[in-house]
Amino acid sequence: MEGIDRPALAAVIPRENGHFILIDAGANPDAKAEHLVHNAILGSHYCRVVLGVAAPRVGLLTIGTEEGKGNALISEAHDQLKKIGSLLNYSGPIEGFQVFEDHVDIVVCDGFVGNICLKSWESLAGFVSAILKNELRAGPLRMIGAAFSRGAFRALKKRINPERYGGAPLLGLKGDIVKAHGSSNRHAIKSAIHAANEILKADMNHRIEADIARANELLHQPVV
């Protein structure tokens, strides 16, 4: 897409009171600050389409929320995100423990960090599920308690089910591409097709192009 150097993968992740967009989830591991700014714009548009959030809150993932905390990439991206504040609802830097709180709707990072986060969370979810299953089968009383709690477990499984948003769009390209997981079943593929349809219906790419052009103008304005 004109004005964008690198595309980004946007993954929908469950959190407190809903879901958030993780971008980039692995497409561009060697990002520059301007790429992270573009990720924020891409993620904002996708969040409006797939999650229905009118003014999504954007957070920049780092190791501390104080000014200047983080590496050079984060510091530069933070300054640039503030510079284009009229185009985004930028909430500032966020730390890892805030990701699953109802704090922001888009978590922006480079593809290296994002892919590690995504796979770590998937692994942790499987680990906790396996432990819980083993513990609930450890004795007759626990099995009886598990039977009474079956409704709660089903609701939890439905809420964190990745099949609900079965594909991650590769945003920033002229066309519409949705990448599905290698282990996707028919429900996940159906969800991915639904997401692609929503992107087309919302004319998302043309809206992205307009905001990217304006952001690049603001970022490249000479300092007076």
Contacts in CASP RR format, 6 or more apart in sequence:
PFRMAT RR
TARGET T0000
AUTHOR 0000-0000-0000
METHOD contacts of the structure
MODEL  1
MEGIDRPALAAVIPRENGHFILIDAGANPDAKAEHLVHNAILGSHYCRVV
LGVAAPRVGLLTIGTEEGKGNALISEAHDQLKKIGSLLNYSGPIEGFQVF
EDHVDIVVCDGFVGNICLKSWESLAGFVSAILKNELRAGPLRMIGAAFSR
GAFRALKKRINPERYGGAPLLGLKGDIVKAHGSSNRHAIKSAIHAANEIL
KADMNHRIEADIARANELLHQPVV
1 7 0 8 1.000
1 172 0 8 1.000
1 173 0 8 1.000
1 174 0 8 1.000
1 205 0 8 1.000
1 208 0 8 1.000
1 209 0 8 1.000
1 212 0 8 1.000
2 209 0 8 1.000
2 212 0 8 1.000
2 213 0 8 1.000
3 209 0 8 1.000
3 212 0 8 1.000
3 213 0 8 1.000
3 216 0 8 1.000
4 38 0 8 1.000
4 42 0 8 1.000
4 172 0 8 1.000
4 212 0 8 1.000
5 32 0 8 1.000
5 34 0 8 1.000
5 35 0 8 1.000
5 38 0 8 1.000
6 27 0 8 1.000
6 28 0 8 1.000
6 31 0 8 1.000
6 35 0 8 1.000
6 38 0 8 1.000
7 27 0 8 1.000
7 28 0 8 1.000
7 170 0 8 1.000
7 171 0 8 1.000
7 172 0 8 1.000
7 173 0 8 1.000
8 23 0 8 1.000
8 24 0 8 1.000
8 25 0 8 1.000
8 26 0 8 1.000
8 27 0 8 1.000
8 28 0 8 1.000
8 35 0 8 1.000
8 38 0 8 1.000
8 39 0 8 1.000
8 42 0 8 1.000
8 43 0 8 1.000
8 111 0 8 1.000
8 170 0 8 1.000
8 171 0 8 1.000
8 172 0 8 1.000
9 23 0 8 1.000
9 24 0 8 1.000
9 25 0 8 1.000
9 26 0 8 1.000
9 27 0 8 1.000
9 111 0 8 1.000
9 168 0 8 1.000
9 169 0 8 1.000
9 170 0 8 1.000
9 171 0 8 1.000
9 179 0 8 1.000
10 21 0 8 1.000
10 22 0 8 1.000
10 23 0 8 1.000
10 24 0 8 1.000
10 25 0 8 1.000
10 42 0 8 1.000
10 43 0 8 1.000
10 46 0 8 1.000
10 168 0 8 1.000
10 169 0 8 1.000
10 171 0 8 1.000
11 21 0 8 1.000
11 22 0 8 1.000
11 23 0 8 1.000
11 25 0 8 1.000
11 118 0 8 1.000
11 165 0 8 1.000
11 167 0 8 1.000
11 168 0 8 1.000
12 19 0 8 1.000
12 20 0 8 1.000
12 21 0 8 1.000
12 22 0 8 1.000
12 50 0 8 1.000
12 51 0 8 1.000
12 164 0 8 1.000
12 165 0 8 1.000
12 168 0 8 1.000
13 19 0 8 1.000
13 20 0 8 1.000
13 21 0 8 1.000
13 22 0 8 1.000
13 107 0 8 1.000
13 118 0 8 1.000
13 121 0 8 1.000
14 159 0 8 1.000
14 160 0 8 1.000
15 99 0 8 1.000
15 100 0 8 1.000
15 101 0 8 1.000
15 102 0 8 1.000
16 100 0 8 1.000
16 101 0 8 1.000
16 102 0 8 1.000
17 102 0 8 1.000
18 102 0 8 1.000
19 51 0 8 1.000
19 165 0 8 1.000
20 47 0 8 1.000
20 99 0 8 1.000
20 104 0 8 1.000
20 105 0 8 1.000
20 106 0 8 1.000
20 107 0 8 1.000
21 43 0 8 1.000
21 46 0 8 1.000
21 47 0 8 1.000
21 50 0 8 1.000
21 51 0 8 1.000
21 56 0 8 1.000
21 105 0 8 1.000
21 106 0 8 1.000
21 107 0 8 1.000
22 107 0 8 1.000
22 109 0 8 1.000
22 114 0 8 1.000
22 117 0 8 1.000
22 118 0 8 1.000
23 39 0 8 1.000
23 40 0 8 1.000
23 42 0 8 1.000
23 43 0 8 1.000
23 46 0 8 1.000
23 106 0 8 1.000
23 107 0 8 1.000
23 108 0 8 1.000
23 109 0 8 1.000
23 171 0 8 1.000
24 31 0 8 1.000
24 35 0 8 1.000
24 39 0 8 1.000
24 109 0 8 1.000
24 110 0 8 1.000
24 111 0 8 1.000
24 114 0 8 1.000
25 111 0 8 1.000
25 114 0 8 1.000
25 115 0 8 1.000
25 118 0 8 1.000
25 168 0 8 1.000
26 111 0 8 1.000
26 112 0 8 1.000
26 114 0 8 1.000
26 115 0 8 1.000
26 118 0 8 1.000
27 111 0 8 1.000
27 170 0 8 1.000
28 35 0 8 1.000
28 110 0 8 1.000
28 111 0 8 1.000
29 110 0 8 1.000
29 111 0 8 1.000
29 112 0 8 1.000
29 115 0 8 1.000
30 110 0 8 1.000
30 112 0 8 1.000
31 39 0 8 1.000
31 73 0 8 1.000
31 110 0 8 1.000
31 111 0 8 1.000
31 112 0 8 1.000
32 73 0 8 1.000
33 73 0 8 1.000
33 76 0 8 1.000
33 77 0 8 1.000
33 79 0 8 1.000
33 80 0 8 1.000
34 80 0 8 1.000
34 219 0 8 1.000
35 110 0 8 1.000
36 60 0 8 1.000
36 73 0 8 1.000
36 77 0 8 1.000
36 80 0 8 1.000
36 81 0 8 1.000
36 108 0 8 1.000
36 109 0 8 1.000
36 110 0 8 1.000
37 77 0 8 1.000
37 80 0 8 1.000
37 81 0 8 1.000
37 84 0 8 1.000
37 215 0 8 1.000
37 219 0 8 1.000
38 172 0 8 1.000
38 212 0 8 1.000
38 215 0 8 1.000
39 108 0 8 1.000
39 109 0 8 1.000
40 58 0 8 1.000
40 59 0 8 1.000
40 60 0 8 1.000
40 81 0 8 1.000
40 88 0 8 1.000
40 90 0 8 1.000
40 106 0 8 1.000
40 108 0 8 1.000
41 87 0 8 1.000
41 88 0 8 1.000
41 208 0 8 1.000
41 211 0 8 1.000
41 212 0 8 1.000
41 215 0 8 1.000
42 171 0 8 1.000
42 172 0 8 1.000
42 208 0 8 1.000
43 56 0 8 1.000
43 58 0 8 1.000
43 106 0 8 1.000
43 108 0 8 1.000
43 171 0 8 1.000
44 56 0 8 1.000
44 58 0 8 1.000
44 88 0 8 1.000
44 89 0 8 1.000
44 106 0 8 1.000
45 171 0 8 1.000
45 204 0 8 1.000
45 207 0 8 1.000
45 208 0 8 1.000
45 211 0 8 1.000
46 169 0 8 1.000
46 171 0 8 1.000
46 199 0 8 1.000
46 204 0 8 1.000
47 53 0 8 1.000
47 56 0 8 1.000
47 105 0 8 1.000
47 106 0 8 1.000
48 54 0 8 1.000
48 56 0 8 1.000
48 202 0 8 1.000
49 198 0 8 1.000
49 199 0 8 1.000
49 202 0 8 1.000
49 204 0 8 1.000
50 165 0 8 1.000
50 195 0 8 1.000
50 198 0 8 1.000
51 105 0 8 1.000
53 105 0 8 1.000
55 89 0 8 1.000
56 89 0 8 1.000
56 104 0 8 1.000
56 105 0 8 1.000
56 106 0 8 1.000
57 89 0 8 1.000
57 91 0 8 1.000
57 103 0 8 1.000
57 104 0 8 1.000
57 105 0 8 1.000
57 106 0 8 1.000
58 81 0 8 1.000
58 88 0 8 1.000
58 89 0 8 1.000
58 90 0 8 1.000
58 91 0 8 1.000
58 92 0 8 1.000
58 104 0 8 1.000
58 105 0 8 1.000
58 106 0 8 1.000
58 108 0 8 1.000
59 90 0 8 1.000
59 91 0 8 1.000
59 92 0 8 1.000
59 93 0 8 1.000
59 94 0 8 1.000
59 103 0 8 1.000
59 104 0 8 1.000
59 106 0 8 1.000
59 107 0 8 1.000
59 108 0 8 1.000
60 74 0 8 1.000
60 77 0 8 1.000
60 78 0 8 1.000
60 81 0 8 1.000
60 90 0 8 1.000
60 92 0 8 1.000
60 93 0 8 1.000
60 94 0 8 1.000
60 108 0 8 1.000
60 109 0 8 1.000
61 93 0 8 1.000
61 94 0 8 1.000
61 95 0 8 1.000
61 96 0 8 1.000
61 99 0 8 1.000
61 107 0 8 1.000
61 108 0 8 1.000
61 109 0 8 1.000
61 113 0 8 1.000
61 114 0 8 1.000
61 117 0 8 1.000
62 69 0 8 1.000
62 70 0 8 1.000
62 74 0 8 1.000
62 78 0 8 1.000
62 93 0 8 1.000
62 94 0 8 1.000
62 95 0 8 1.000
63 69 0 8 1.000
63 70 0 8 1.000
63 95 0 8 1.000
64 70 0 8 1.000
64 93 0 8 1.000
64 95 0 8 1.000
65 92 0 8 1.000
65 93 0 8 1.000
65 94 0 8 1.000
65 95 0 8 1.000
68 75 0 8 1.000
68 78 0 8 1.000
69 93 0 8 1.000
73 110 0 8 1.000
74 93 0 8 1.000
77 108 0 8 1.000
78 92 0 8 1.000
78 93 0 8 1.000
80 219 0 8 1.000
81 88 0 8 1.000
81 90 0 8 1.000
81 92 0 8 1.000
82 90 0 8 1.000
83 218 0 8 1.000
83 219 0 8 1.000
84 214 0 8 1.000
84 215 0 8 1.000
84 218 0 8 1.000
84 219 0 8 1.000
86 218 0 8 1.000
87 211 0 8 1.000
87 214 0 8 1.000
87 215 0 8 1.000
87 218 0 8 1.000
91 103 0 8 1.000
91 104 0 8 1.000
94 103 0 8 1.000
94 104 0 8 1.000
94 107 0 8 1.000
98 104 0 8 1.000
99 107 0 8 1.000
99 117 0 8 1.000
109 117 0 8 1.000
122 162 0 8 1.000
125 160 0 8 1.000
135 142 0 8 1.000
136 142 0 8 1.000
136 143 0 8 1.000
136 145 0 8 1.000
136 146 0 8 1.000
137 143 0 8 1.000
137 146 0 8 1.000
146 153 0 8 1.000
158 164 0 8 1.000
162 181 0 8 1.000
162 188 0 8 1.000
163 184 0 8 1.000
163 185 0 8 1.000
163 187 0 8 1.000
163 188 0 8 1.000
163 191 0 8 1.000
164 191 0 8 1.000
165 191 0 8 1.000
165 195 0 8 1.000
166 180 0 8 1.000
166 181 0 8 1.000
166 184 0 8 1.000
166 187 0 8 1.000
166 188 0 8 1.000
166 189 0 8 1.000
166 191 0 8 1.000
166 192 0 8 1.000
166 195 0 8 1.000
167 178 0 8 1.000
167 179 0 8 1.000
167 180 0 8 1.000
167 181 0 8 1.000
167 184 0 8 1.000
167 188 0 8 1.000
167 191 0 8 1.000
167 192 0 8 1.000
167 195 0 8 1.000
168 178 0 8 1.000
168 179 0 8 1.000
169 176 0 8 1.000
169 177 0 8 1.000
169 178 0 8 1.000
169 179 0 8 1.000
169 195 0 8 1.000
169 196 0 8 1.000
169 199 0 8 1.000
170 177 0 8 1.000
170 178 0 8 1.000
170 179 0 8 1.000
171 208 0 8 1.000
172 205 0 8 1.000
172 208 0 8 1.000
174 205 0 8 1.000
175 205 0 8 1.000
176 196 0 8 1.000
176 199 0 8 1.000
176 200 0 8 1.000
176 205 0 8 1.000
178 192 0 8 1.000
178 193 0 8 1.000
178 195 0 8 1.000
178 196 0 8 1.000
178 199 0 8 1.000
180 188 0 8 1.000
180 189 0 8 1.000
180 192 0 8 1.000
181 188 0 8 1.000
184 192 0 8 1.000
199 205 0 8 1.000
END
